[in-house]
Amino acid sequence: MTLDNFIKFTPKEEEAKVSRLIETLSGLGIECAKTIEERVDLQFDALKNLRENLGDNELFLKLVVANSVVSYQLSGKGEDWWWEFSAYFSENPSGEGIARAYARFLPNSRTNRRLTAGKVKRLQKLEPFLAQLTLEDLQYYYFNGMERLRDDLAKAMNAGRDAKTIVFAVKMFGYAGRITFGEFVPYPMSIEIPEDVRIKAYTKRFTSGPPVNFWNKIAEKTGIPPLHIDSILWPVLGGKREVVERLKKHCGEKAEKVLMLRDL
């Protein structure tokens, strides 16, 4: 698809912005996304902490998926929520079952105490699916079947394959798989970007069309899968000073290119 054809999907006056967006992301590439995920994202550190303290890879991977599907309508920053999750389950492994553990955890949470009854119900729906999985199943999902995981999660949760918490669960599972199995596996091109409030607002700078469709096309033009694009945009949209400082520390000259995305 040529840029001229791509531009037809955007309002005429935003052509220059879309061109700069494609040029900037292409210059950053998937390696920049990987660096941001592993060295900048505080959520990645939270997962490393949990895995080290749990000493149980299967439980670790399942908890990460479970936590992802209740990571919405937060009462604090996402990074703080994932660190609270990490600290809690490091000290309170969910031996009696994940849903029951969350029924105790969420009402007393500092950063995720809204809609707790509905979130526990979501976990009750998810838990039978997680319970049947072995570590070998989870390893297969990571190395060969992240799309299959998305589809199986959507079926278990009776949700759309592009639902925000479903695709976010795949992203966080990818983090956890990378930590557990010690190998980087890029996200598939076919898994959409999580359409949260910040992504919706940012997308309006470029197009009045559906955000997921827009970022799918950006992914096609840049060669960067949507979930990795999400990682590049996250420091730009998150607004946490520590994140920007870590970005500058670990990404070198590319940090300024990432931060330029704020001004498009």
VENFENQUI-V388861 format. One record per backbone hydrogen bond with DSSP energy under -1.0 kcal/mol. NH is the residue of the N-H (numbers start at 1). CO is the residue of the C=O. E is the energy in kcal/mol with one decimal. If there is no record, write none. Layout:
NH_CO_E + NH_CO_E
//
This chain:
6_2_-2.2 + 7_3_-2.8 + 9_6_-2.3 + 10_7_-2.5 + 14_11_-2.0 + 15_12_-1.5 + 18_14_-2.3 + 19_15_-2.3 + 20_16_-2.2 + 21_17_-2.5 + 22_18_-2.6 + 23_19_-2.3 + 24_20_-2.7 + 25_21_-2.6 + 26_22_-2.4 + 27_23_-1.7 + 28_24_-1.3 + 29_25_-2.8 + 33_29_-1.3 + 34_30_-2.4 + 35_31_-2.1 + 36_32_-2.4 + 37_33_-2.6 + 38_34_-2.4 + 39_35_-2.8 + 40_36_-1.4 + 41_36_-2.6 + 45_41_-1.1 + 46_42_-1.9 + 47_43_-2.0 + 48_44_-2.2 + 49_45_-2.3 + 50_46_-2.0 + 51_47_-2.6 + 52_48_-2.1 + 53_49_-1.9 + 54_50_-2.7 + 55_51_-2.2 + 60_56_-2.5 + 61_57_-2.5 + 62_58_-2.0 + 63_59_-2.7 + 64_60_-2.0 + 65_61_-1.7 + 66_62_-2.6 + 67_63_-3.0 + 68_64_-1.7 + 69_65_-1.5 + 71_68_-1.5 + 72_70_-1.4 + 75_111_-2.0 + 81_77_-2.2 + 82_78_-2.3 + 83_79_-1.7 + 84_80_-2.2 + 85_81_-2.6 + 86_82_-2.1 + 87_83_-2.5 + 88_84_-2.6 + 89_85_-2.4 + 90_86_-1.3 + 91_87_-1.1 + 92_88_-1.8 + 95_93_-2.2 + 97_94_-1.3 + 101_97_-1.9 + 102_98_-2.4 + 103_99_-1.7 + 105_101_-2.0 + 106_102_-2.5 + 108_105_-1.0 + 109_106_-1.8 + 119_115_-1.8 + 120_116_-2.4 + 121_117_-1.8 + 122_118_-1.8 + 123_119_-1.8 + 124_120_-2.1 + 125_121_-1.8 + 126_122_-1.9 + 127_123_-2.7 + 130_126_-1.8 + 131_127_-2.8 + 132_128_-1.1 + 133_130_-1.4 + 138_134_-2.1 + 139_135_-2.3 + 140_136_-2.2 + 141_137_-2.4 + 142_138_-1.9 + 143_139_-2.4 + 144_140_-2.8 + 145_140_-1.1 + 149_145_-2.5 + 150_146_-2.2 + 151_147_-2.3 + 152_148_-2.8 + 153_149_-2.9 + 154_150_-2.5 + 155_151_-2.1 + 156_152_-2.5 + 157_153_-2.5 + 159_154_-2.7 + 163_160_-1.6 + 167_163_-2.3 + 168_164_-2.1 + 169_165_-1.7 + 170_166_-1.6 + 171_167_-2.0 + 172_168_-2.6 + 173_169_-2.4 + 174_170_-2.2 + 175_171_-1.7 + 176_172_-2.5 + 177_173_-3.1 + 178_174_-2.2 + 179_175_-2.1 + 180_176_-2.6 + 181_177_-3.0 + 182_178_-1.2 + 191_188_-1.2 + 196_194_-1.7 + 200_196_-2.4 + 201_197_-2.3 + 202_198_-2.4 + 203_199_-2.6 + 204_200_-1.2 + 205_202_-1.6 + 206_203_-2.1 + 207_203_-2.1 + 214_210_-2.1 + 215_211_-2.7 + 216_212_-1.9 + 217_213_-1.8 + 218_214_-2.1 + 219_215_-2.4 + 220_216_-1.9 + 221_217_-2.1 + 222_218_-2.2 + 223_219_-2.4 + 228_225_-1.0 + 229_225_-2.0 + 230_226_-2.4 + 231_227_-1.1 + 232_228_-1.7 + 233_229_-2.4 + 234_230_-1.6 + 237_233_-2.0 + 238_234_-2.1 + 244_240_-1.6 + 245_241_-2.3 + 246_242_-2.3 + 247_243_-2.5 + 248_244_-2.3 + 249_245_-1.9 + 250_246_-2.5 + 251_247_-2.3 + 254_251_-1.7 + 255_252_-1.6 + 258_254_-2.3 + 259_255_-2.6 + 260_256_-1.5 + 261_258_-1.5 + 262_259_-1.6 + 263_260_-1.5
//
